[in-house]
């Protein structure tokens, strides 16, 4: 039985056919709030925090949750990321990271609450002799007491294994632009340097990192999925420099095992037992405007998707 939906949206656009693959998010994200919290006054919809509930219907939710209103006094940052503590033990910890809304933040503030948002204290973290400037907050997918913060200005990560009560800082020799926790193993994670397009793996929760295929310009990556790949499986997408991308996979972080999926693709996405990519059609009358969609099921050799003849001359979008 297939537990996913493949949507094909056909829109007339002249004589060309275009394919776009829209991948899902790799990781669960924290609650993101875009707001101005100047002067200690904050709108109600920004600072209300709702106790987690198993109720799905709005009526049940409104009747059976408690609302706590919290105000971050004097914080003028425009962006806030909110994470809750360990959901496996009914934690009362809330962690909030605020920063300015620029791509490279100038400063940030970290708040910790141990009474579910009734009160917050500021957690000051240093990178050497400088105040840390964090960009994002990441929570482990398997151990909800583990958190990580990335500092792309000072090139460091801060890690906590006790719901943010204490933090350890580790310098990196690269810019940790994106962190992606392994879906099953709590101490395993990948870090992507977007500027230099390099990928690193840590097997000790950020204490040290090792480069993966430093010869490649890596523009995207995916962990393997737990039901269909080995624990160390990674998919890489590398820029070839000519408008195409090469797709690789490995079960040992590319120490010896490397599988070349395709060397001239355009887009790539992994979802459960499937992976998808598109590439320029080899039988096109319209040059680079025509693309073919390739699909692999259960990690078998990818095959080209066949579309009904009446979709010829339409733009086709693949979404899941």
C-alpha positions in Angstrom: 0.0 0.0 0.0 1.3 3.5 -0.9 1.2 6.0 2.0 2.0 9.0 -0.2 0.2 11.0 -2.8 1.7 12.0 -6.1 0.1 15.0 -7.6 0.4 15.9 -11.3 -0.8 19.4 -12.1 -1.0 20.2 -15.8 -1.1 23.8 -16.8 -1.0 24.9 -20.5 2.2 26.9 -21.3 2.7 26.7 -25.0 4.9 24.0 -26.6 7.2 23.2 -23.7 6.9 20.7 -20.8 8.5 21.6 -17.5 8.8 19.4 -14.5 9.4 20.6 -10.9 10.0 18.3 -7.9 9.1 19.9 -4.6 10.8 18.0 -1.7 9.3 17.8 1.7 11.0 19.3 4.7 13.9 17.1 6.0 13.4 17.9 9.6 10.7 19.0 12.0 11.0 22.7 12.5 10.6 24.8 15.6 7.7 27.3 15.7 8.9 30.4 13.9 7.4 33.8 14.8 8.0 37.0 12.7 7.1 39.9 14.9 8.4 43.1 16.5 8.6 42.8 20.3 9.6 46.4 21.0 9.3 48.0 24.4 8.2 44.8 26.1 4.8 45.0 24.5 3.9 42.0 22.3 0.8 41.0 20.4 -1.3 38.3 21.9 -0.9 35.9 19.0 2.9 36.1 19.4 3.4 35.4 23.1 0.7 32.9 23.9 2.0 29.4 24.4 -0.4 26.5 24.4 0.2 23.3 26.4 0.6 20.4 24.0 -2.5 18.2 23.5 -3.6 15.1 21.8 -6.9 16.6 20.8 -7.3 17.2 17.0 -10.5 19.1 16.8 -10.6 22.8 17.4 -13.5 22.6 19.8 -11.7 20.0 22.0 -8.5 22.0 21.8 -10.1 25.3 22.9 -12.0 23.7 25.8 -9.2 21.6 27.3 -5.9 23.5 27.0 -4.4 26.1 29.2 -3.0 29.3 27.8 0.1 30.9 29.2 1.0 34.5 28.1 4.7 35.4 28.2 6.3 38.7 27.4 10.0 39.0 26.4 10.7 42.4 27.9 12.9 44.8 25.9 13.6 42.3 23.1 13.4 44.1 19.8 14.4 41.3 17.5 12.1 40.6 14.5 12.3 36.8 14.5 11.8 34.2 17.2 12.1 30.4 17.1 10.3 28.4 19.8 11.0 24.9 20.9 9.5 22.7 23.6 11.5 20.3 25.8 11.3 16.6 25.9 7.8 15.5 24.8 8.5 12.0 26.1 8.4 13.1 29.8 5.9 15.9 29.8 8.6 18.6 30.1 7.8 22.2 31.2 10.9 23.5 29.4 10.5 26.1 26.6 13.5 27.5 24.7 13.2 30.7 22.6 15.8 32.0 20.3 15.3 35.6 19.0 17.4 37.3 16.4 17.2 40.0 13.8 15.6 39.0 10.5 18.7 39.3 8.3 20.3 36.3 6.7 23.4 36.8 8.7 22.3 37.9 12.2 24.1 40.7 14.0 23.0 39.4 17.5 20.7 37.0 19.1 19.2 36.2 22.6 18.5 32.8 24.0 15.7 32.4 26.6 14.9 29.4 28.8 11.7 28.7 30.7 11.4 25.8 33.1 7.8 26.6 34.1 6.1 26.4 30.7 6.5 30.0 29.8 5.4 31.7 33.0 8.9 33.1 33.4 12.0 33.2 31.2 15.7 33.7 31.9 18.3 34.8 29.4 21.1 32.2 28.7 24.4 33.9 27.8 26.7 31.7 25.7 30.2 32.7 24.7 32.3 31.6 21.7 35.8 32.3 23.0 35.7 35.9 24.2 32.7 36.8 22.0 29.0 36.6 22.6 27.5 33.9 20.5 25.3 34.9 17.6 22.9 32.0 16.9 20.9 31.6 13.7 18.7 28.6 14.5 17.7 26.1 17.1 17.6 22.3 16.4 16.1 19.6 18.5 17.1 15.9 18.1 14.4 13.8 16.5 15.0 10.9 18.9 16.1 12.5 22.1 14.0 15.5 22.8 16.3 16.7 25.6 19.1 17.3 23.0 19.3 20.7 21.4 21.9 22.4 19.1 22.4 26.0 18.1 24.5 27.1 15.1 26.6 30.2 15.1 27.5 31.0 11.4 29.2 34.3 12.4 31.8 32.8 14.8 31.7 29.3 13.2 30.6 27.2 16.2 27.8 25.1 17.5 26.4 25.0 21.0 24.9 21.7 22.3 22.8 20.8 25.3 21.7 17.4 26.5 19.6 18.5 29.4 16.9 20.6 27.7 19.0 23.8 27.6 19.9 24.0 31.2 23.6 23.8 30.3 25.5 24.3 27.1 28.9 23.3 25.6 30.4 25.2 22.7 32.5 23.6 20.0 34.3 25.6 17.3 34.2 24.4 13.7 36.5 25.1 10.8 33.6 25.6 8.5 30.3 27.6 8.6 27.6 25.4 10.1 24.8 26.9 7.9 22.3 23.9 8.3 22.2 21.1 10.8 20.3 17.9 10.1 19.9 15.2 12.8 19.8 11.6 11.9 16.2 10.3 12.0 17.1 7.4 14.4 20.5 7.8 16.0 20.6 10.6 18.4 24.4 11.5 18.3 24.6 11.4 14.5 24.1 14.5 12.4 25.1 16.3 9.2 26.2 19.9 8.8 26.1 21.8 5.5 28.3 24.8 4.7 26.2 26.7 2.2 28.8 29.2 1.3 31.6 26.7 0.4 29.0 24.0 -0.5 30.6 21.3 1.7 29.1 18.7 3.9 30.3 17.3 7.3 29.2 14.5 9.6 29.4 14.4 13.3 29.0 11.1 15.2 29.4 12.6 18.7 26.6 15.2 18.7 28.7 18.1 17.4 31.9 17.7 19.4 33.8 17.0 16.1 33.1 16.9 12.4 34.5 15.1 9.5 34.2 16.2 5.8 32.2 14.1 3.3 33.4 14.1 -0.3 35.3 17.4 0.0 36.0 17.2 -3.7 32.4 17.9 -4.5 30.4 21.1 -4.5 27.4 19.8 -2.5 24.2 21.7 -2.9 21.7 19.3 -1.2 21.7 16.1 0.8 19.3 13.6 2.4 19.6 11.0 5.1 18.5 7.6 4.1 15.1 6.6 5.4 15.1 4.2 8.4 12.8 1.5 6.8 14.6 1.3 3.5 18.3 2.3 4.0 21.1 1.5 6.4 21.8 3.8 9.3 24.8 5.5 7.6 23.1 6.0 4.2 23.4 9.5 2.8 22.3 10.9 -0.6 24.3 13.8 -2.0 23.5 16.3 -4.8 26.6 18.0 -6.3 26.8 20.9 -8.7 28.7 20.0 -11.9 29.3 23.6 -12.9 27.4 23.3 -16.2 23.9 23.7 -15.0 23.5 20.0 -14.1 23.8 18.1 -10.9 25.3 14.7 -10.0 23.5 12.4 -7.5 25.4 10.0 -5.3 24.6 7.7 -2.4 26.7 5.8 0.1 26.2 3.5 3.1 29.5 4.4 4.9 29.7 8.2 4.5 31.6 7.8 1.2 34.7 6.2 2.9 34.7 3.5 0.3 31.2 2.7 -0.9 29.8 5.1 -3.5 26.8 4.6 -5.8 26.4 7.0 -8.7 22.7 7.5 -9.3 23.0 10.0 -12.2 25.6 12.5 -13.4 23.4 15.0 -15.3 20.3 15.6 -13.2 18.5 18.8 -12.4 16.5 18.2 -9.2 16.4 15.4 -6.6 14.2 14.4 -3.7 13.9 11.3 -1.4 10.7 10.2 0.3 10.5 6.8 2.0 11.0 4.0 -0.5 11.0 6.4 -3.5 13.4 8.9 -4.9 12.7 11.3 -7.8 14.9 13.4 -10.1 14.5 15.3 -13.3 17.0 15.8 -16.2 17.0 17.2 -19.7 15.2 15.1 -22.2 17.4 13.2 -24.6 14.6 13.2 -27.2 13.5 16.8 -27.0 12.4 19.2 -29.8 12.6 22.2 -27.4 16.2 22.0 -26.1 16.6 22.4 -22.4 12.9 23.2 -21.9 11.9 19.6 -22.0 12.7 17.5 -18.9 12.2 13.8 -18.0 11.1 12.6 -14.6 12.9 9.5 -13.2 11.5 7.5 -10.3 13.1 4.7 -8.2 11.0 2.4 -6.0 12.5 0.4 -3.1 16.0 1.6 -4.2 15.7 -0.1 -7.6 17.3 1.3 -10.8 15.4 4.6 -11.6 13.1 4.5 -14.6 11.6 7.3 -16.7 8.0 8.2 -15.9 5.6 7.8 -18.8 2.9 10.5 -19.1 -0.4 10.3 -21.0 -0.1 11.7 -24.6 -2.7 14.4 -23.9 -0.3 16.0 -21.4 2.2 16.8 -24.2 2.7 20.6 -24.4 1.7 21.1 -20.7 3.7 22.2 -17.7 3.7 19.3 -15.1 4.5 19.8 -11.5 5.2 16.9 -9.1 4.4 17.5 -5.5 4.2 15.3 -2.4 
